[in-house]
């Protein structure tokens, strides 16, 4: 007999907001492509941070 583990309400709340299509699309990429995407995102975040600092000066 297999017992079912009760659902965790916190986990269920997070799962409701997960876009599975984004996960699926990212899994289609090679590890190298995923890393390049991450590097591009980090570069963009740095650029936004610098722009924000410039505006606050």
Residue frames relative to the residue before (quaternion, step in Angstrom):
aa qw qx qy qz dx dy dz
X 1.0000 0.0000 0.0000 0.0000 0.00 0.00 0.00
X 0.2486 -0.7764 0.5659 0.1232 3.56 -0.83 0.96
X 0.2547 -0.7624 0.5774 0.1430 3.56 -0.76 1.07
X 0.3387 -0.7240 0.5604 0.2168 3.54 -1.02 0.79
X 0.3973 -0.6896 0.5533 0.2459 3.53 -1.01 0.86
X 0.4833 -0.6678 0.4691 0.3170 3.61 -0.84 0.89
X 0.5339 -0.6366 0.4572 0.3172 3.55 -1.07 0.77
X 0.3574 -0.7066 0.5724 0.2130 3.54 -1.04 0.84
X 0.4216 -0.7380 0.4578 0.2606 3.64 -0.51 1.10
X 0.6240 0.5284 -0.3484 0.4583 3.60 1.06 -0.67
X 0.6599 0.4993 -0.2984 0.4755 3.57 0.92 -0.92
X 0.6422 0.5254 -0.3206 0.4569 3.59 0.93 -0.85
X 0.6347 0.5312 -0.3284 0.4551 3.60 1.04 -0.76
X 0.6731 0.4810 -0.2975 0.4764 3.59 0.95 -0.83
X 0.6328 0.5448 -0.3332 0.4379 3.59 0.94 -0.83
X 0.6057 0.5770 -0.3501 0.4215 3.57 1.06 -0.72
X 0.7423 0.4096 -0.2194 0.4827 3.61 1.10 -0.65
X 0.5260 0.6346 -0.4145 0.3859 3.61 1.24 0.05
X 0.2684 -0.7452 0.5910 0.1529 3.55 -0.87 1.00
X 0.2978 -0.7988 0.4998 0.1533 3.56 -0.13 1.30
X 0.5971 0.5788 -0.3772 0.4078 3.61 1.05 -0.62
X 0.6347 0.5161 -0.3360 0.4667 3.62 1.05 -0.67
X 0.6317 0.5210 -0.3288 0.4705 3.57 1.02 -0.78
X 0.6601 0.5145 -0.3026 0.4562 3.57 0.91 -0.93
X 0.6609 0.5031 -0.3104 0.4623 3.59 0.92 -0.90
X 0.6678 0.4945 -0.3078 0.4634 3.60 0.95 -0.80
X 0.6481 0.5162 -0.3249 0.4561 3.59 1.05 -0.66
X 0.5876 0.5630 -0.3694 0.4486 3.59 1.24 -0.29
X 0.6141 0.5527 -0.3403 0.4489 3.58 1.24 -0.41
X 0.5079 -0.6009 0.5079 0.3507 3.54 -1.23 0.46
X 0.6555 -0.4931 0.3700 0.4362 3.62 -1.18 0.31
X 0.6354 0.5287 -0.3329 0.4538 3.59 1.00 -0.78
X 0.6536 0.5057 -0.3129 0.4682 3.59 0.95 -0.85
X 0.6360 0.5237 -0.3278 0.4623 3.59 1.01 -0.77
X 0.6549 0.5043 -0.3127 0.4680 3.58 0.99 -0.83
X 0.6409 0.5154 -0.3262 0.4662 3.59 0.97 -0.81
X 0.6304 0.5254 -0.3211 0.4726 3.57 1.04 -0.79
X 0.6451 0.5184 -0.3081 0.4692 3.57 1.01 -0.85
X 0.6467 0.5159 -0.3157 0.4648 3.58 0.94 -0.88
X 0.6460 0.5126 -0.3160 0.4692 3.59 0.96 -0.85
X 0.6559 0.5109 -0.3063 0.4637 3.58 0.96 -0.85
X 0.6547 0.5032 -0.3108 0.4707 3.59 0.98 -0.82
X 0.6290 0.5281 -0.3255 0.4686 3.57 1.05 -0.76
X 0.6491 0.5109 -0.3033 0.4750 3.57 0.98 -0.88
X 0.6471 0.5157 -0.3175 0.4632 3.60 0.96 -0.86
X 0.6409 0.5163 -0.3198 0.4695 3.59 1.00 -0.79
X 0.6373 0.5285 -0.3144 0.4645 3.55 1.01 -0.85
X 0.6544 0.5000 -0.3069 0.4770 3.60 0.96 -0.85
X 0.6367 0.5303 -0.3245 0.4562 3.58 0.99 -0.85
X 0.6609 0.4993 -0.3043 0.4705 3.59 0.93 -0.91
X 0.6473 0.5153 -0.3223 0.4600 3.59 0.96 -0.85
X 0.6484 0.5157 -0.3147 0.4632 3.58 0.98 -0.81
X 0.6475 0.5103 -0.3170 0.4689 3.58 0.98 -0.83
X 0.6350 0.5298 -0.3249 0.4588 3.58 1.01 -0.81
X 0.6620 0.5077 -0.3058 0.4589 3.59 0.95 -0.83
X 0.6904 0.4851 -0.2835 0.4556 3.59 1.03 -0.74
X 0.5599 0.6197 -0.3883 0.3895 3.63 1.22 -0.29
